[in-house]
Amino acid sequence: MTSRLPRFRSHDPKIGDRVVVRRRINDADPHWTDVIGHVIGLNPLVVRPQSVGGMPSTSDGIEIPDHQLEVVKILSPRTIRNSDIRAVEVATAKAFPGLANEWAGGWLMRAGDGITERSNSASPLGPTTGFDPVPMDEIEEFYAAHRLPVRLHIPERIGKPAHRVVSAEPDAWTLGPEILVMTRELEGLAPVALPEGLQFRVDEQPDDEWLGMYHFRGRALPPEALELLRTRIDGQMGFGRLLTSLGQTVAITRATITSAESRTFLGYSAVEVAPAYRRRGLGTALGARIQHWGADMGAGEAYLQVISRNEAGVGLYSKLGFTEHHRHRYAERTR
């Protein structure tokens, strides 16, 4: 019997969400059917199919019993093309280079600190990687030379060939958490008022105080991993912070300006707020101010990444105007 790996999944759709639903119909051939449309009912799920052009249709909804549900994925309100996914992933790759970077066909192979996935994985960034075979021989040789495990970056749609590689040997790979990539346009940003007594600043490089606050998924990073954060990138970096009147740093973020497909992106990550200053809106204020900084630097769009199960993080970024763009995950060969 063929083992099936978990697929991208969004939980708890709401009335009005645009979704794709994969359902299993045992008596049908093929067994799988997909429905793309807008949610008009819950318990059971009812989806009104999408009409041509992406607008809601006027047809009756399709009721989908729980036992047929296999995948429910919340889609962006707008249509996302494969080229849009690729553009965001290319901009991200430029913001998180490895210490060693080589190409195998349309795959960018990066080797860095060996810890963070973004700088230690092979990414399908070429225009035909959604259709071409994965160059596994070259990828395995590269990571063996750098004494690192083989790690594949698998975005939705453009990463289908990589997903097939992993699915063919499910016991040989470990899948990381599903990561939600969220985006927004930077035109027409609203003015931002900082909480009383705080100042905003962006530096070209982080100091020890900034680095001391940063954690990756709740854990402090070793010095070599922290050093990679400020390594030269294909673009511009900014290390943002909020400070008290006494000069104490109470919130930080790393921002980057990179380009792809003739588009300029602000990417920001590493959002941290000092424990004594949490639940005061500092994360929201810092995120809003770094968007203005990105717009001033020429970026027209912004993106960020958050683990899909991090409801607090998704909620914060939604308040800042971000919506789901696509999802990706990493697969590491374990044998």
N, C-alpha and C positions, 0 to 999 in steps of 0.2 A: 504494500500500500504506500502511495506517495505521501510524504509528510508535507504539510503546508505551513509556511512561515507566517507570522503575523504580518498583516498589511497595515498601511497607514489608516488611522481611524480617528474620528472625532466623536466625542461623546456629547450626549444631551443636546440634540438639536432643538431649536425653538421655532415657534410659529414664525414664518417669514424667512427663515434661513434658506439659502440656496445650497442644495446638497447633491451628492451623487450617492446612490444606494445600490450596493451589489447584493442581489438576493439569490439564494439557492433554491431551485425548483426541481425536486427530485425526479418528477415524472416528465420533465422536458428534455429536449436535446437541442442545444447544449444545456447543461444544468444551470449555468450562470446567466443572469440577465442584469443589466444596469438600467437604473432610472435616474435621470438628471432633471431636477426641477426644484420647486419651492415647497417647503413644509406648510401644509394647511391643517394638519391634525396630528395629535399625539395619542399614544396608548389606545389603539394601535397607531403606528406611523402612517400618515397619509401624505402623499407627495403629488402635487400637480405638475405634470411633465412640462419641461421647458420647450417653448416653441422656437422656430428658426429665428436667429438673431439674439438669442439669450434672454428674451423677455418672457415673463410668465404667460402660459397659455390660458385660454378660457375653458379648456376641457375639464371634465371631472377629474378628481384626484384618484390616484392608485393607492389602495389600502394594502399595506405590507405587513403580514403577521410576524410576530416576533421570531417564530421558528424558521422563517425564511431569511431573516436578516443576517448578512455576513459582514459587510462593511458599510458604515455610514460615515461619510466624510463631508464636513462643512466646507463649502467652496466660497471663494471670494465673491462679493456681489458683482464684480466685473469679470469679464472673460480674461483668463491668463493664458497666454500662448507659450509654447515651448521656448521660444526665443526670449520671452520675458523671464522665465525661470533661469535660463542660461545667463542672461545679463546680470541678474542679482548674484548668482553664484560666482561669476567671473569677478565682479566687484568685490565680493567677499574674499575670494582667493587672493586678490591683490592686497587686501588689508591684513591677511594672515599668512604671509609667506613662511616657508620652512627655511632652515639654514642651508639646505640643499634642495634644488628645484630642477626637475627634468621632465621632458615630455615623452610620452609613448603614444604615438598617434594623436588623438584628441584628448588624451588623459594627462593631467598635470599631477606628477608625483612629488610629494613634499615630505621631507624628513627634517624634524626640528628637535624639540625637547623630549620627544617620546611620550608626552603626557596628554596634551590637548589634541583632540582629534583634528581640528581645523588645520593645524600645521604639520600633521603627521598622517596624511591620508592621500589616496589617489582619487582625483575628482574628474568626472566626465564633462569637460568644458568645451570640447570641440563641437562644431555644428552638426556632425553626423554621429556623435557618440550614442544617441538614442536608438540607432539602428545597427551600428557596427559591432562586431565581436569585441569583448573586453580583452586587451592585450595582456593577459595574465602572466605570460612568461616574462615579459619585460618588467611588469610590476613586481613580481616575486623576486626577480634578480636585483632590482633597485633596493627593496627593503632588506633583503639578505645582506647586501653590501653595507647597509647602514645599521645592521644588527637590530632591526625593528620588526615587529609583526606586520604582516600585510593587512592594511586597513583600507576598505573601499568606502568612499563617500557616495551615497545612493539618494540623489534627489528624485522626487516624483517625476514620472514621464521620461525625462532625459536619462534617467538611471535604470530603465527597464532591463537592458542587457546585463547589468551588474546584479540586479535582483534575480535574474535567471541563473547566474553563476552561483549565487548563494543558495538558491532554492534547490539546485541540483545536488548539493552536499550540505544539507541543513545541520548535520552533526559536526561539521568541520568549522562552522562559523558561529560567532556570538554577535547578536544584534544589540546595538546601543539603544538608548531611549529615542523615541520619536521627537524630532525637533521642529517646532513651528517657526516658519520664516514669515515675518509680518512686515508690511510696507505702508508707506503713505507718501503723498505728494507734499512738497514744502511750499507751494505757492499759497499766499494769503494767510500766513500764520498769524494767530492772534497775539497781541502784546502779552508779556509775561511779567507779573509782579512777584518778586522773591519774598519769602517770609521775612518779617522784620528782623533786622540785625545781621542778615546774611549777605554775602557778596559772591559773585560768580566770576570764575577766572578759567582761562584755557592756556596751558603751557605746551611748549613744543616737546618736552620730555618730562617724565614723572620724577618726583623726588622720593626720598625714602618714606616720607609720610604717606604719599599716594600709594606706593607699592605695598606698604604695610597694611593697607586697608583692603587690598584686592584678594578675593578668593575665587576659585573655580569650582562651581557647584558645591559651595559651602566649605571648601577646604583651602587652606593656605598652600601656595605653590612654592616649590624650591627655587633657589636663586636663578638657576639656568632657565627655568620656565618664565620667571618674571622678566628676565633679560630679553626674552624673545618678544615680549609685548612691545618693547620700544626699538626693536630692530628696524632698520630702514625698510620701507615698503614702497610699492609702486603707486605712489600717491602722497598724501599729506596726512600727518597724524596730529591730534590734539588731545591733551589730557585735561579733561574738565573737572572742576571741583566747586563745591560750595564751602565758604569759609565764614567763621564767626568774625566779629569785630576785633577779636584778639588774635586772629590769624590761624585758628584751629581748623583743620580740614574735617568736615563732617559728612561729606558725600562726594563720591567720585564717579567718573565714567571715562572710558576710552572712546574717542571718536576718530573716524577716518574719512578721507575724501578720496574716492577712487572712481575710475571711469570704465564703462563697458558699453559696446554697441552705440557709441556716440551719446551716451547718457552719463551724467555725473551723479554719484550716489554718496550720501552720508550714511555711514554705518556706525552704530554705537553699541557698546557692550560694556561688560565689567561694571555694571551699576551697583554701587555699594553705599549704604548709609550707616553711619556709626550707630551702635546699639542705643545709646542714650538719646538719639535724635530721630528714632523711627516713629512712624505713625503721626508724623507732622506734615506730610505732603512734600517732603524734600525730594523723594525720588521723582515725583511728578514735576516739580519745579525745575530740577536739574535736567530732566529729559526735554522739557519744553525749551529751556534756554539753549541746550546743545543743538536743537533743531534750528533755532535762529542763527547760531554760529555756522552750521552747515550751509544754510541758505546764503549767508554772507560770503561763504567760501565758494559759492557757485553751484552747489548741489541742488538739483531739482526734485530729487526723491530721496527717501530715507528707508533703511531696512534695519532689522534687528532679528535676533534669534532667541527663542525661549523654549525650554522643554515643555511639551504639550500638556503635561500633567501639572505644571506650575500655575495653578489657577490665579494666585495672587499676582504673579508676573504678567499673565495674559490680561488680567483685569486692568493693571496699571497701564500697559501699553495701549489697550483699547481706549482708555480715557485720553491718551495722548494722540488719538486719531489714527492708530495703526489697525489694519485689518489683515486677515490671513491671505498670504500670497501663495505659498506652497509649503510642503513639508519635506524633510529629508531625515536620514538616519545613517549611522555608520555600522559597517559589518567588519569584524576583526576575525581573521583566520586563527583558530585556536589549535588546529592540528593539521 
